[in-house]
């Protein structure tokens, strides 16, 4: 279970009555983002394919939200971001429930380690469709269903891959695609009052990552960090 909210650099309630969608919001980075948004007073809908993870995370969030917020400020919808109809339904449900959408956080994604020469087409397509196509579909529907006429903010979680991403060429290529896609949308959609950016963190520990990556990954990364 999560602990109570730790101190934030922002004022509690700063995003009072704002509405956010966070994909991949039940685990890892997305879970931390959701936690901060709730502290700031946001109403948050988390989405991912794993409904059990979503339900568990939602229950945890409801146990720690500020006392002046209703439990309904956090909710979830199961959604495969690779599926266009799923994405359309997710955004429609959010707008039906909350009547608006202020923030979209495209955090959902994933990859597996494999040398490029051994990567199957099926594996390549799965990673590219999740990280790149999924981001496209989420942005497109948020734009067409709400932000085109009302503006909004979109944040895309990518990764630091300026030196390539050995053993994850599929993910590196997809995230680089997202980066350029975002630069394009920033220009195309500026007139609608939409701000869109990418955030590229380095290696972040999470239980999900620890379960999926080999055991020495984090110790190797830590050894290369100049500040500890």
C-alpha positions as CSV (number, residue, x, y, z in Angstrom):
1,X,0.0,0.0,0.0
2,X,1.1,3.6,-0.6
3,X,2.0,5.9,2.2
4,X,0.3,9.3,2.7
5,X,1.2,12.1,0.4
6,X,4.7,13.3,0.8
7,X,5.6,17.0,0.5
8,X,5.1,18.5,-3.0
9,X,6.8,21.5,-4.4
10,X,3.3,22.7,-5.5
11,X,0.4,24.0,-3.4
12,X,-2.2,21.5,-2.5
13,X,-5.4,22.1,-4.6
14,X,-3.5,23.9,-7.3
15,X,-5.4,21.8,-10.0
16,X,-8.8,21.9,-8.2
17,X,-11.6,20.8,-10.5
18,X,-9.2,20.0,-13.3
19,X,-9.6,16.6,-15.1
20,X,-6.8,14.4,-16.2
21,X,-6.4,11.1,-18.0
22,X,-3.2,9.1,-17.2
23,X,-2.5,6.0,-19.3
24,X,-0.4,3.4,-17.5
25,X,-1.6,5.1,-14.3
26,X,-1.8,2.0,-12.1
27,X,2.0,1.3,-11.9
28,X,5.4,2.9,-12.0
29,X,5.8,6.4,-13.3
30,X,2.2,6.7,-14.1
31,X,1.2,5.8,-10.6
32,X,3.5,8.5,-9.2
33,X,2.1,11.1,-11.6
34,X,-1.5,10.1,-10.6
35,X,-0.6,10.5,-7.0
36,X,0.8,14.0,-7.5
37,X,-2.2,15.1,-9.6
38,X,-4.6,13.9,-6.9
39,X,-2.6,15.8,-4.2
40,X,-3.0,18.9,-6.5
41,X,-6.8,18.5,-6.5
42,X,-7.2,16.9,-9.9
43,X,-9.9,14.4,-10.9
44,X,-8.0,11.6,-12.5
45,X,-9.0,8.7,-14.7
46,X,-6.3,6.0,-15.0
47,X,-6.3,3.6,-17.9
48,X,-4.4,0.4,-18.9
49,X,-5.1,-3.1,-20.2
50,X,-4.9,-4.7,-16.7
51,X,-8.2,-4.1,-14.9
52,X,-7.0,-5.8,-11.8
53,X,-4.0,-3.4,-11.5
54,X,-6.4,-0.5,-12.1
55,X,-8.8,-1.6,-9.4
56,X,-6.1,-2.2,-6.9
57,X,-4.4,1.2,-7.5
58,X,-7.7,3.0,-7.4
59,X,-8.5,1.5,-4.0
60,X,-5.1,2.5,-2.8
61,X,-5.5,6.1,-4.1
62,X,-8.9,6.4,-2.4
63,X,-7.4,5.6,0.9
64,X,-4.9,8.5,0.8
65,X,-6.6,11.3,-1.1
66,X,-7.0,14.6,0.7
67,X,-10.0,14.7,3.0
68,X,-11.6,17.5,1.1
69,X,-11.8,15.3,-2.1
70,X,-14.5,12.8,-2.9
71,X,-13.4,9.2,-3.5
72,X,-14.9,9.6,-7.0
73,X,-12.0,11.9,-7.9
74,X,-10.1,8.8,-8.9
75,X,-11.6,6.3,-11.3
76,X,-10.4,3.9,-13.9
77,X,-11.3,2.5,-17.3
78,X,-9.7,-0.6,-18.9
79,X,-8.2,0.4,-22.3
80,X,-5.8,-1.1,-24.8
81,X,-4.3,2.1,-26.3
82,X,-3.4,0.1,-29.5
83,X,-7.1,-0.4,-30.2
84,X,-8.8,2.7,-31.8
85,X,-12.3,1.8,-30.5
86,X,-11.0,1.3,-27.0
87,X,-9.4,4.7,-27.1
88,X,-12.5,6.4,-28.5
89,X,-14.6,4.8,-25.8
90,X,-12.1,5.9,-23.0
91,X,-12.3,9.5,-24.0
92,X,-16.0,9.4,-24.5
93,X,-16.5,7.9,-21.0
94,X,-14.2,10.6,-19.5
95,X,-16.2,13.4,-21.1
96,X,-19.5,11.8,-20.2
97,X,-18.5,11.6,-16.6
98,X,-16.5,14.8,-16.1
99,X,-17.8,17.0,-19.0
100,X,-14.2,18.1,-19.9
101,X,-10.6,17.1,-20.2
102,X,-7.8,19.4,-19.1
103,X,-4.7,17.1,-19.1
104,X,-3.7,14.0,-21.0
105,X,-0.6,12.1,-19.8
106,X,0.5,9.5,-22.3
107,X,2.5,7.3,-20.0
108,X,1.3,3.8,-21.2
109,X,3.9,1.8,-23.0
110,X,6.4,-0.9,-22.6
111,X,9.3,-2.9,-24.1
112,X,11.4,-6.0,-23.7
113,X,15.1,-6.5,-24.0
114,X,16.2,-8.3,-27.2
115,X,19.1,-7.7,-29.7
116,X,17.8,-6.1,-32.9
117,X,18.9,-9.0,-35.0
118,X,16.8,-11.4,-32.9
119,X,13.7,-9.2,-32.7
120,X,10.7,-10.8,-34.4
121,X,8.3,-8.7,-36.6
122,X,5.5,-9.5,-34.1
123,X,7.6,-8.2,-31.2
124,X,8.7,-5.1,-33.1
125,X,5.1,-4.3,-34.1
126,X,3.8,-4.8,-30.6
127,X,6.2,-2.3,-29.1
128,X,5.8,0.3,-31.9
129,X,2.0,0.0,-31.8
130,X,1.9,0.5,-28.0
131,X,4.4,3.3,-27.7
132,X,4.0,5.2,-30.9
133,X,0.6,4.3,-32.4
134,X,-1.0,4.3,-28.9
135,X,0.3,7.8,-28.3
136,X,-1.1,8.9,-31.7
137,X,-4.5,7.5,-31.0
138,X,-4.7,9.0,-27.6
139,X,-3.7,12.4,-28.8
140,X,-6.0,12.3,-31.8
141,X,-9.0,11.4,-29.8
142,X,-8.3,13.9,-27.1
143,X,-8.0,16.6,-29.8
144,X,-11.1,15.6,-31.8
145,X,-13.4,15.0,-28.9
146,X,-12.4,18.0,-26.7
147,X,-9.2,19.9,-27.0
148,X,-9.6,21.2,-30.6
149,X,-12.4,23.5,-29.3
150,X,-11.3,23.9,-25.7
151,X,-7.6,23.7,-25.5
152,X,-5.6,21.6,-23.0
153,X,-2.3,20.1,-22.0
154,X,-0.7,16.9,-23.2
155,X,2.4,15.4,-21.7
156,X,4.1,12.3,-23.2
157,X,6.5,10.2,-21.2
158,X,9.2,9.0,-23.5
159,X,12.8,8.1,-22.4
160,X,16.3,9.4,-22.6
161,X,17.8,7.7,-25.7
162,X,20.1,10.2,-27.2
163,X,22.8,7.5,-27.5
164,X,20.4,4.9,-28.9
165,X,18.9,2.1,-26.8
166,X,20.9,-1.1,-27.2
167,X,18.8,-4.2,-26.8
168,X,15.6,-2.2,-27.2
169,X,15.8,-0.9,-30.8
170,X,12.0,-1.2,-31.2
171,X,11.3,1.0,-28.2
172,X,14.1,3.5,-29.0
173,X,12.7,3.9,-32.5
174,X,9.1,4.3,-31.3
175,X,10.0,6.9,-28.6
176,X,12.0,8.9,-31.1
177,X,9.0,8.8,-33.3
178,X,6.9,10.1,-30.5
179,X,9.4,12.9,-29.9
180,X,9.1,14.2,-33.5
181,X,5.3,13.6,-33.5
182,X,5.0,15.8,-30.5
183,X,7.1,18.6,-32.1
184,X,4.7,18.5,-35.1
185,X,1.6,18.6,-33.0
186,X,2.9,21.5,-30.9
187,X,2.9,23.6,-34.2
188,X,-0.3,22.1,-35.7
189,X,-2.4,22.5,-32.6
190,X,-1.0,25.7,-31.1
191,X,-3.9,27.7,-32.5
192,X,-6.3,25.5,-30.5
193,X,-4.6,26.5,-27.2
194,X,-3.0,23.1,-26.8
195,X,0.4,22.8,-25.1
196,X,2.1,19.5,-25.8
197,X,5.5,18.3,-24.5
198,X,7.5,15.2,-23.9
199,X,9.4,14.2,-20.7
200,X,12.3,11.9,-21.1
201,X,13.4,10.3,-17.8
202,X,16.4,8.1,-17.4
203,X,16.2,4.7,-15.7
204,X,13.5,4.7,-13.1
205,X,13.0,1.9,-10.6
206,X,9.6,0.4,-10.3
207,X,8.2,-3.0,-9.2
208,X,7.0,-3.5,-12.8
209,X,10.4,-2.8,-14.3
210,X,12.1,-5.0,-11.7
211,X,9.8,-7.9,-12.5
212,X,10.4,-7.6,-16.3
213,X,14.1,-6.7,-16.6
214,X,17.1,-8.8,-15.5
215,X,18.1,-8.4,-11.9
216,X,21.4,-6.5,-12.5
217,X,20.0,-3.7,-14.7
218,X,19.4,-1.2,-11.9
219,X,22.7,-1.8,-10.2
220,X,24.5,-1.3,-13.5
221,X,22.7,2.0,-14.1
222,X,23.4,3.2,-10.6
223,X,27.1,2.6,-11.0
224,X,27.2,5.0,-13.9
225,X,25.5,7.8,-12.1
226,X,27.8,10.6,-10.9
227,X,25.5,11.7,-8.2
228,X,24.2,9.1,-5.7
